[in-house]
Amino acid sequence: MKKLAIIVHSGYGHTQFFAKHVLEGAKNIQGVTTDLLTIEEATQKMAQLGSYDGFIFGSPTYMGSVSGPFKTFMDTTGGIWQKQEWKDKFAAGFTVSGSPSGDKQTTLITLIVFAAQHGMLWIGNSIFPETYLGVKAEDAANRLGSYLGAMAQAGQDAPEKSFVSGDLKTAKLFGERVAKVLAAKG
């Protein structure tokens, strides 16, 4: 049985809500157990994170990058980096912002560099943007066209009212993809 951790920071609840849909997708794959950890929980369990075979990192995009708490988490992994404890583990990532762009790509690149410095293997988003298949944008998976990881746009309402159905569909499919890759790892 492979172990996958979704590690997420969410300032206002939107990124956590998206993460729950990523988790739902990952749980559809047999042979993988998945835990959803807040950034605070992950920081407190730093020593136990080595037992996971892969990670999905989730951060809101604040001011064009990961949130401050997520960056602090990244910085606390220095000892893990020195020992190369996460080398050859799988990693993937997602981000949420209030605008269609919000410079979300920079957040994903920050997560990719973080994973690369740990020697991890990055899993991108392989979901074809369904808008090209004629699906209405609000219902289309990967409507924002991101291949580095999953992206979503959240409105200003409560999290459960802030997402279009296509972004939540993207979350589930993304969770399934990462879990499938992890399950296939020998």
N, C-alpha and C positions, 0 to 999 in steps of 0.2 A: 504494500500500500504506500503510495507516494503522498507526501504532505505538502500542502500549499498554504501560504499565509498571505492574506490581503491586508496590507498595512496602510492605514488611511488617516489623514488629518482632515478635519472638516470644521471650519470656523462657524458656519451658520446652519449646518445640517444637510446641505445640498450634496456635497461630495460623499458623505456617509450614505445618503439615500441611494446615490448612484452605485456605491460600493456594494450595497445589499443586493442590487440587481446583478452585479458582476458575480457575487457569491452564489446567487441563485443559478446562474448559468454554469459555474464551475461544479456545483453539486450535482449537475446532470450527468457528469462523467464518472463511470465506475472506475475504481482503482485509485481514486484520489480523495483524500480527506482535506477539507478546506476550513480554515479558521479566519475569521474577520477580527482584526486587532486595531484598536485605535492607536494613534501614535504614542499616547501615554502608556498603554498596555504593552506595546512593543518595546518601549524604552525600559520599562520595568522588568521585562522578560528577555533582555538582551542575550544572556547566556543560553537561553533555550532556543533562540532563533536558529542556531546551527543545526537543529534537528529537522528543519524544513528543507525540502528538495527544491523549492521555488518560491518566489515572491511576486505579488502584484502590488506595486506601489501606487497609491492614489493621493493626490494633493490638489487643492484648489489652485488656480492661477491667481496670484496676488502680485500686482505691480510687475507683471511679465515674467514671473518665475514661480518656483515652489513657495509655499507659505513659510513664514519664519519657524513655526514649530516643526515642519517637515525638514527644513534645513538643519535645525538643531539635532533632530534624530540622525540625519545623515552624518553630521559631525561627530556624534557619539559612537559611530561604528569604526573609529580609527584603530582600536585594538583588534577588532575583527579583521580589518584590512591588513594590518601588520602580519597577522598569522595566516592570511589568505584563507580564512575559514569558509568563505562563501564562493570560492573559486569553483567554476564549472556548474554552479547552481543556475537555474533558470530565473529570469526576471522579465517583468513586463510592467507597463504603467498606464495610468489614465489621469485625466484632469478635467475639471469643470470650471467654467467662468461664466460671468453674467452676460457677456457679449459673444457674438458669433466667433470672433477671433480672440480678442483678449490676450493675444500673444501666447496662446496655449502651446504652440509648437516649441517655444523656448522652454516651457516647463517640462515637456516630454524629453527634450534634448538634455536638460539638466538631470533627469532621472536616468537616461541612457548613459551619460558620462559617469554618474555615480555607480551604476551597475558595472560598467566597463572597468572602472578603477578597482572594483572588487573581483575582477576576472570572471564575471557572470556572463551568461549567454542570453542575449536579449530576444524576446519574442515580440514581433511587431503585430500590427493589426492587419489581418488579411481579408477583412470584410469589404467586398466590392460595394462602392456607393450605389445604393439602390435607386437613387434619383436618375441614374443613367438607364435604369430599366423601366422608367416611367412611373415609379412610385412617388406619390406626393411627398415633398420634403419633410413634412412633419411626421410622416409614417415610415420614412426611409431609414434603414440601417446605414450607419456611417455617412450620414447626410453632410457632415462637415469635411469629409474626404481625408481623414487622417490615416496614415499607414504606420507611423512610428509607435502609436498606442491609441487607446480610445480617448475620444474627446466628446464633451457634451456642453451644452449651453443651458444654464438654469436662469429662470426669471427671478423676480424679486419676491414672489409669493412663498408660502410655506413649501418645503421640498416636494411634498406629494402633489402639488399643483404647479410646479415650476418647470417640469420637463415635458417635451413632446414625446409621443410614443416611440418615435424612431430612435431617439437617444437611449431610451430604456431598453429597446430591442438590441441596440448596439452593445450595451453593457452586458446583457445576457450572452450574446454571441461571443463577445470578447472573453468572458469568463470561461465559456465552453472551449474556446480555442486554446487558451493557455493550459487548461486542465488536460485537454487531449494531448498536447505536446508533452506535458509532464508525464502523463500516463504511458506514453509511447517510449519514454526514456528507459532503456534496459536496466 
